[in-house]
Amino acid sequence: MPKSKVRKKAVYTPPANDRKPVKIKGPTHPAYVAIMLGVGLLGLAWLITDYLARDAIPFMQALGGANFLVGFGLIVVALLMSMRWR
């Protein structure tokens, strides 16, 4: 039986390292965290106030169902801010 040909493989050369080092940013400023928590708690307080005292507060009564949008909107803003928190 004939012997098969032996193939030579090229010597492996790693790719050139053209990447630049990434500068790691430091922790988030404490004021950012305070604002983030404040906005989230403000949204929660808005929803609680809507449930408990909607009839007693004229501008909340005028907003009607939009109070849910305001309250949940503030909570969503706080959650979006938390994604940038380090």
N, C-alpha and C positions, 0 to 999 in steps of 0.2 A: 504494500500500500504506500502511495507517495506521501511524503511528509508535507504538512501545510506550511505556508510561508509565515514567518514571524514578522508581525508589524511592529515597528518602533513607534512609541508614543512620544509626542513632543514633551519636553521638560516643562513642568508647570511653573509659570511665573505669575505671582499675585498681581492684581490690578494696582495701578498707581493710586496713592492716597491723595486725592485732590480735595478731599473734604476739609472744611475749616472747622475748628473746634467751636462748639456752641457755648455761648456765654450763658451760664445759669443765673437767672435773676434771683434776687434775694426775696425774703418774705414780704407779703403785702403790708402796706402801711396800716397801723391799727385803726386809723380813721375810716379806712375802707371797710373794715370788718364791722365797725360800729354803725356805719351808714347802711350796710347790707342787713344787719340784724334789725336796725330801726325800721327800714322799709318793710321787712317781713312782718314785724310786730305791728306796724301801722296798718297793714292790710288785714291782719287777723283782728285787730281792734275795730277796724271799719266794719267787718262782717259781724262781729259780736254786737256792736252798736246798732247795726241794721236790724238784727233779730230782736233786740231788747227794746229799742226806743225809736223805731222808725216813725211812729205816729207823733211823737213829741218833738221831733226835729224837722222843721219845715223843708229845708233843702234836701234832706234825705227822703222825705215823703214825695217831693217833686221828682226825684231821680227814679223812684220806683224800682224796677228790676235792674236798672243800670248800676245799682249799688253792688250787685254781685260782680259785675265787670270791673268796677273800681277796686274792690277788695281782692279779688283773685288776680287782677292785673298787678297790683302791688306785690303780691306774693310771688308771682311769676318773675317780676323784675328782680326780687331778692334771690330767687333760685338761679336766674341767669348771672347775677353778680357772683354767686358762689362758685360758678365754673371758672372764674378768673382768680379766685382766691388761692394763694399759695401759702 
